Amino acid sequence: MAPGTIKSWRSLPIDQAHAEEDLLNQFKRKVEELRLQAKDLDERELAIYLSQKPCPNCLSGLSSDAPAGVLKQFSSQEPFKGLKLRVRWDPKRVEMPRTTKEIIIKGGKYED
């Protein structure tokens, strides 16, 4: 995993280098490489699929004044403020029928 500017606000090793952090930094680097602007991303959607629900540290700050976790950091900064971030996970990967859960984030906040 290459380092990036989107990082956990916590310094404990267990709170570092989560999949969300890596994926969002990869996407950010690609956007910078392609020189995309906010107008290129507005009203578009980025969907990420995880094997489990994002942890409280990655979700931090989305519904409160708590320090910004990686999901809020990403969705609060330009050029990503107008981009809809859909985060999906499957809490029962081995059970049938499969159930998928999701949250939608835009502009640093949960979206209904």
N, C-alpha and C positions, 0 to 999 in steps of 0.2 A: 504494500500500500504506500503510495507516494504521499508525502505530507501536503497539506493544503491549508488555506486560511480559515476554513470552517472546522472548528475544534470543540471538543467537549469543554464546558466551563469548569468541570471538576478535574482535579489533578491526580486522582487515584488511578493506578494502572487499569483497574477493572472497568473504569468509566471511559477509557480511551479506545480509539480505533474500532468503533462499532461499524457495522455494515452501512448504516445510514450516512455516517461521516464520510466513509470512503466513496460511496456512490455519488453523493452530492458534490464532493470535491472533484471527482472525475468529470461530472457533467459541467461544473463551473470551468474547469480547464478547457474543455472542448468548446464551450461558448466563447471563451476568451480567444482561443486559437482561431475560431471562425469569425471573430470580431462581430458577433451578434449584439444587437442593441435591445433595449427594453421593448421597442416597437415590434421587433421580430418575435418576441416571446409572449407579449400580452395576449391574453385570452387563449393561450395554448395550454397543454397539459403535459406534465411529466409524471409518469406512474412508476413507482418502485414497488417491488414485491419482496417481502421478507418472510423468513421462516417463522418468526414470532413477532408479537406486538413490540413496538418500540418501547424502550425502557423509560422510566420517568425522567432521567437526565436528558435523553434525546428529545423528549416532549416538553421539557421545561420552558416556561415562559409563554406558551401558546395561549393560555387562558388566565394568566396572572402576571404580576410584576416580578416574578422569579427570574433569576439569571437565564439568559437565552440559551436553550439547548441547540443542537445542530440543525434541527428542523426549522426553528424560528430564525436562527441566524441566516440560513439560506434564503428563506422566503421573505425576509425583511429587507434584503439588500438589493440594490439595482444590479443587474437588470431583471431580477427575478420577482419583483413585487407583484406584477400582473400575471405571473405564471401560476396556474393551478397545480398544486402538488398533491397527488393521490398516493397514499401509502396503504398498501394492502398486505395482509398477512393471513395465514391459515392456521388457526389455533389448534386444530385437530387434524394434523396432517395424516395420521394413520387410521382415523376413524371414518366411517361412511355413514351418512352422506357427508361429503366435504363441505365445510362452511368457511367462507371467507369474510373477514372483517376488514373495514377500511376507515380511514380518516381522510378528510380533504382539508388542505391548508392553503391559504392565499394571503399574501401581504402580512405574514407573521402571525396569523390568527386562524383558528378553526373556522371552516366555512360550513354552513348548514347544507 
